[in-house]
C-alpha cells in the first residue's frame, strides 16, 4: 500500500500565494479593535471577532495568522476559541500560521513543537513562528516535527520592532540575523523532497501520481488556478522546484538593514513572512523595495490595516482585495 503524507507546507503555501495572492491577514483581537467592532472584551467577543475575520478572508488570501498571545490572554476559554479558529481555517481552505514565537530547549521545546505541529494536537496549525535566540539548533524538535508532519516554521530573523536591532544587527556583516538566515537556508537545502506526486484526500494526505499531474496542479503548465476549498490539494514532484518549509520572519519596515548587513536572501529557498505592511508603516512599494530580489517568496502580513474596516464583512473583504491587488502590482506578480 502506498504511503500517504501531507504535502509539505512550502509547496502548499507557494500554491496558495499563486492562486490567492501574497497577503496574510493577521487575526489580532486587540482590546481596542474589539471595542471598535462593538464587541465585549470576553471570550465570546473574541470568538465573534475571529470568526468574522475568517468569513471575510476565505478564498481571498493565502493565509491567516492568529496572534496567540491575544487569545492566551483569555485563559482556557481563549485557547478554546483559538482551537476553533484553526479548525475553521482548515474548513475555509485557509492556511494558518500560529504566531506563537516559541523558543526553548530540550523537552520543553519538544512540548511546544507537539502543541503546534503534531497531527493529534487541537492547536495544530499549518505553521508556527519560532524564536531562535537560545540558539538555532534549540529549535530542532520543531524543525524535525514540522518536516515529519508536512507543516512549516517561520523563524524570527530581522524583525520590524526597533528593539530587535540591538540583538539581530550585532556583528555587522557577520550579524546574528545573517547567521539565522544562513541556518534557515541550510534547513531548506537538506530537506528531502517527498517521492512521487499527489492528489489530496479530505484530511490533507496525498497519494502518489505522475509528475505531469503535479506540475499542472501547481499551475506551472497553465492549469486551472481555481483555489477550491481544500488548501492541502497542492501536489509536488522532485522534478519541480518549490519553496522550502522553513521560512523567515523579516519585517517589511527593515529598510536598508539587509544591505547594510550584507544579507543575500536569494539562497534562502523558503518563504518570507513580512509583518509591518499596512498600519505598521510599510506600503506595498516598500515591500517591493525591501524584498526586490525575492519578491515571489514574500507573504506580507496586514492586521490592523485590514481589521480596522470591520465588523462589516463586505468592508473587510474590500480591504483584503485592495491590499492583495496593491501587493500583486508592486511585487510584479501575475
C-alpha positions as CSV (number, residue, x, y, z in Angstrom):
1,X,0.0,0.0,0.0
2,X,1.3,3.5,-0.9
3,X,2.4,5.7,2.0
4,X,0.1,8.7,2.4
5,X,1.6,12.0,3.7
6,X,0.7,15.7,3.8
7,X,2.2,17.8,1.1
8,X,5.0,20.0,2.6
9,X,3.9,23.4,3.8
10,X,6.3,25.3,1.5
11,X,4.6,23.8,-1.6
12,X,1.1,24.4,-0.2
13,X,1.9,28.0,0.6
14,X,3.5,28.6,-2.8
15,X,0.3,27.3,-4.5
16,X,-1.9,29.4,-2.2
17,X,0.1,32.5,-2.9
18,X,-0.1,31.8,-6.7
19,X,-3.9,31.4,-6.5
20,X,-4.9,34.0,-3.9
21,X,-2.0,36.4,-3.8
22,X,0.8,37.3,-1.3
23,X,-1.4,38.6,1.6
24,X,-1.6,37.1,5.0
25,X,-4.4,38.5,7.2
26,X,-3.5,38.8,10.9
27,X,-6.2,37.8,13.4
28,X,-5.2,40.2,16.2
29,X,-8.1,40.8,18.6
30,X,-6.6,43.8,20.4
31,X,-9.0,45.1,23.1
32,X,-9.1,48.4,21.1
33,X,-10.3,46.6,18.0
34,X,-12.9,44.6,19.9
35,X,-14.2,47.9,21.2
36,X,-14.2,49.4,17.7
37,X,-16.2,46.5,16.5
38,X,-18.7,46.9,19.3
39,X,-17.7,43.6,20.9
40,X,-17.0,42.9,24.6
41,X,-13.5,42.0,25.8
42,X,-14.6,38.5,26.6
43,X,-14.1,35.0,25.1
44,X,-17.5,35.5,23.3
45,X,-16.3,38.8,21.8
46,X,-13.0,37.2,20.9
47,X,-14.8,34.4,19.0
48,X,-17.1,36.7,17.1
49,X,-14.2,38.8,16.1
50,X,-12.0,36.0,14.9
51,X,-14.8,34.2,13.0
52,X,-15.8,37.4,11.3
53,X,-12.2,37.8,10.0
54,X,-12.2,34.2,8.8
55,X,-15.5,34.8,7.0
56,X,-14.1,37.8,5.2
57,X,-10.7,36.1,4.4
58,X,-12.0,32.8,3.0
59,X,-10.9,32.4,-0.7
60,X,-9.4,35.9,-0.6
61,X,-5.9,35.5,0.8
62,X,-3.2,32.8,1.1
63,X,-3.1,32.6,4.9
64,X,-4.3,33.9,8.2
65,X,-2.1,34.5,11.3
66,X,-3.8,34.4,14.7
67,X,-1.7,36.2,17.3
68,X,-1.6,33.6,20.0
69,X,-0.9,35.9,22.9
70,X,-4.2,37.8,22.3
71,X,-6.1,34.5,22.7
72,X,-4.0,33.3,25.6
73,X,-5.0,36.4,27.5
74,X,-8.4,34.9,28.0
75,X,-7.1,31.7,29.5
76,X,-8.6,28.4,28.7
77,X,-11.6,30.0,27.1
78,X,-9.3,31.9,24.8
79,X,-7.4,28.8,23.8
80,X,-10.7,27.1,23.1
81,X,-11.6,29.9,20.7
82,X,-8.1,29.6,19.1
83,X,-8.7,25.8,18.5
84,X,-12.0,26.7,16.8
85,X,-10.3,29.3,14.6
86,X,-7.7,26.8,13.5
87,X,-10.4,24.2,12.7
88,X,-12.5,26.8,10.8
89,X,-9.4,28.0,8.9
90,X,-8.9,24.4,7.6
91,X,-12.6,24.2,6.7
92,X,-12.4,27.5,4.8
93,X,-9.3,26.4,2.8
94,X,-7.0,28.9,4.5
95,X,-3.5,28.2,5.6
96,X,-3.0,29.0,9.3
97,X,0.2,30.4,10.9
98,X,0.1,30.4,14.7
99,X,2.0,33.4,15.7
100,X,3.3,32.0,19.0
101,X,7.1,32.9,18.7
102,X,8.0,29.8,20.7
103,X,11.6,29.1,21.6
104,X,13.1,26.9,24.4
105,X,15.4,24.0,24.9
106,X,15.2,20.2,25.2
107,X,12.0,18.6,26.3
108,X,10.3,22.0,26.7
109,X,10.9,22.8,23.1
110,X,9.7,19.4,22.1
111,X,6.4,20.0,24.0
112,X,6.0,23.4,22.2
113,X,6.6,21.6,18.9
114,X,4.0,18.9,19.8
115,X,1.4,21.6,20.7
116,X,1.6,23.5,17.4
117,X,2.8,20.9,14.9
118,X,1.7,17.4,15.8
119,X,-1.2,15.8,14.0
120,X,-3.1,14.9,17.2
121,X,-2.9,18.4,18.8
122,X,-6.1,20.6,18.8
123,X,-3.8,23.5,18.4
124,X,-2.0,22.2,15.3
125,X,-1.6,24.9,12.7
126,X,-0.1,24.7,9.2
127,X,2.9,26.7,10.5
128,X,4.2,28.3,13.7
129,X,6.5,31.2,14.4
130,X,9.7,30.4,16.4
131,X,12.3,32.4,18.2
132,X,15.9,31.2,17.7
133,X,17.6,33.2,20.4
134,X,18.5,30.3,22.5
135,X,20.4,29.0,19.5
136,X,19.0,27.9,16.2
137,X,19.6,24.2,17.0
138,X,17.4,24.6,20.1
139,X,14.5,24.7,17.6
140,X,15.4,21.2,16.3
141,X,12.4,19.4,17.8
142,X,10.0,21.8,16.0
143,X,12.0,21.8,12.8
144,X,12.1,18.0,12.7
145,X,8.4,17.6,13.6
146,X,7.3,20.2,11.0
147,X,9.2,18.2,8.4
148,X,7.7,14.9,9.6
149,X,4.1,16.2,9.5
150,X,4.3,18.4,6.4
151,X,3.9,21.6,8.4
152,X,6.0,24.7,8.4
153,X,8.0,27.1,10.6
154,X,8.8,30.8,10.4
155,X,11.9,31.7,12.4
156,X,12.4,35.3,13.7
157,X,15.4,36.8,11.8
158,X,15.1,40.5,11.2
159,X,12.0,41.9,12.8
160,X,10.1,45.1,12.4
161,X,10.4,46.3,16.0
162,X,13.2,48.8,16.6
163,X,14.4,47.0,19.7
164,X,15.3,44.0,17.5
165,X,18.4,45.7,16.1
166,X,20.2,45.5,19.5
167,X,20.4,41.8,19.0
168,X,19.8,41.0,15.4
169,X,22.3,43.5,13.9
170,X,25.1,42.6,16.3
171,X,28.2,41.5,14.2
172,X,27.6,43.8,11.3
173,X,28.2,41.9,8.1
174,X,28.5,38.8,10.2
175,X,25.3,39.6,12.1
176,X,23.1,37.4,14.2
177,X,20.3,37.9,11.7
178,X,22.6,36.7,8.9
179,X,23.5,33.6,10.8
180,X,19.9,32.8,11.5
181,X,19.1,33.2,7.8
182,X,22.0,31.0,6.8
183,X,20.7,28.3,9.2
184,X,17.3,28.5,7.6
185,X,18.8,28.2,4.1
186,X,20.7,25.1,5.3
187,X,17.5,23.6,6.7
188,X,15.7,24.0,3.4
189,X,18.7,22.7,1.4
190,X,18.8,19.5,3.4
191,X,15.0,18.9,3.3
192,X,14.3,15.8,1.3
193,X,11.5,16.1,-1.4
194,X,8.7,13.6,-0.9
195,X,8.8,10.9,-3.6
196,X,6.2,11.0,-6.3
197,X,3.3,13.4,-6.6
198,X,-0.1,13.5,-5.2
199,X,-3.7,14.4,-5.0
200,X,-5.0,15.1,-1.6
201,X,-7.6,13.4,0.5
202,X,-10.0,15.4,2.7
203,X,-7.7,15.2,5.7
204,X,-4.8,16.7,3.7
205,X,-2.9,13.5,3.0
206,X,-1.7,12.8,-0.5
207,X,-1.5,9.8,-2.8
208,X,1.2,9.3,-5.5
209,X,0.6,10.3,-9.1
210,X,2.8,11.3,-12.0
211,X,5.0,14.4,-12.4
212,X,2.9,15.9,-15.2
213,X,-0.2,16.0,-12.9
214,X,1.9,17.6,-10.2
215,X,3.1,20.4,-12.5
216,X,-0.4,21.0,-13.7
217,X,-1.8,21.2,-10.3
218,X,0.8,23.8,-9.3
219,X,-0.2,25.9,-12.2
220,X,3.2,25.7,-13.9
221,X,1.7,24.3,-17.2
222,X,-1.2,26.7,-17.3
223,X,-3.6,24.6,-15.4
224,X,-6.8,26.0,-13.9
225,X,-5.8,28.1,-10.9
226,X,-9.1,28.0,-9.1
227,X,-8.5,27.8,-5.4
228,X,-11.2,25.3,-4.4
229,X,-11.9,24.7,-0.7
230,X,-9.0,22.3,0.1
231,X,-5.9,24.1,1.0
232,X,-4.0,20.8,1.0
233,X,-4.7,20.0,-2.6
234,X,-1.2,21.1,-3.6
235,X,1.0,18.4,-5.2
236,X,4.7,18.4,-5.7
237,X,7.4,16.4,-7.5
238,X,11.2,16.2,-7.0
239,X,11.5,17.5,-10.6
240,X,9.6,20.7,-9.8
241,X,11.3,23.3,-7.5
242,X,9.1,24.5,-4.6
243,X,9.7,26.7,-1.6
244,X,11.2,25.0,1.4
245,X,9.0,24.8,4.6
246,X,11.3,26.6,6.9
247,X,10.6,30.3,6.5
248,X,12.0,33.6,7.9
249,X,10.2,36.5,9.6
250,X,11.7,39.7,8.2
251,X,9.9,43.0,8.8
252,X,8.7,45.0,5.8
253,X,10.0,48.1,7.7
254,X,13.7,47.0,8.0
255,X,14.6,49.4,5.2
256,X,18.3,49.3,4.3
257,X,19.2,46.7,7.0
258,X,19.5,43.8,4.6
259,X,22.0,45.8,2.5
260,X,23.9,47.2,5.4
261,X,24.3,43.7,7.0
262,X,25.3,42.3,3.6
263,X,22.4,39.7,3.7
264,X,21.5,37.9,0.5
265,X,18.1,36.3,0.6
266,X,18.4,34.6,-2.8
267,X,19.7,31.4,-1.3
268,X,17.0,31.1,1.4
269,X,14.7,28.9,-0.6
270,X,12.0,29.4,1.9
271,X,9.0,31.8,2.4
272,X,9.4,35.2,4.0
273,X,6.7,36.3,6.4
274,X,6.8,40.1,6.3
275,X,4.9,41.9,9.1
276,X,4.8,45.6,9.0
277,X,2.8,46.1,5.9
278,X,-0.2,48.4,6.3
279,X,-0.8,50.1,9.6
280,X,2.7,49.5,10.8
281,X,4.2,51.8,8.2
282,X,5.3,49.9,5.1
283,X,3.2,50.2,1.9
284,X,3.4,47.8,-1.0
285,X,6.1,49.9,-2.7
286,X,8.3,49.5,0.4
287,X,7.7,45.7,0.5
288,X,8.7,45.5,-3.1
289,X,11.9,47.5,-2.4
290,X,13.0,45.6,0.7
291,X,12.5,42.2,-1.0
292,X,13.4,43.3,-4.5
293,X,15.3,40.1,-5.4
294,X,12.9,37.6,-3.8
295,X,9.5,39.1,-4.4
296,X,7.7,35.8,-5.3
297,X,8.6,34.3,-1.9
298,X,7.1,37.2,0.2
299,X,4.0,36.7,2.3
300,X,3.1,40.2,3.5
301,X,1.0,40.4,6.7
302,X,-1.6,43.0,7.4
303,X,-3.5,43.1,10.6
304,X,-4.9,46.5,11.7
305,X,-4.7,47.8,8.1
306,X,-7.5,45.3,7.3
307,X,-9.2,44.8,10.6
308,X,-10.0,48.5,11.1
309,X,-12.6,48.1,8.4
310,X,-14.6,45.6,10.5
311,X,-17.0,44.4,11.7
312,X,-18.7,44.7,8.3
313,X,-17.7,41.6,6.4
314,X,-18.1,43.2,2.9
315,X,-15.9,46.1,4.0
316,X,-13.3,43.7,5.3
317,X,-13.4,41.8,2.0
318,X,-12.9,45.0,0.1
319,X,-9.9,45.9,2.3
320,X,-8.4,42.4,1.7
321,X,-8.9,42.7,-2.1
322,X,-7.4,46.2,-2.3
323,X,-4.3,45.0,-0.3
324,X,-3.9,41.9,-2.4
325,X,-4.1,43.9,-5.7
326,X,-1.7,46.5,-4.4
327,X,0.8,43.9,-3.4
328,X,0.5,42.0,-6.7
329,X,1.0,45.2,-8.6
330,X,4.1,46.3,-6.8
331,X,5.6,42.9,-6.4
332,X,5.0,42.5,-10.2
333,X,3.2,39.2,-9.7
334,X,1.0,37.9,-12.5
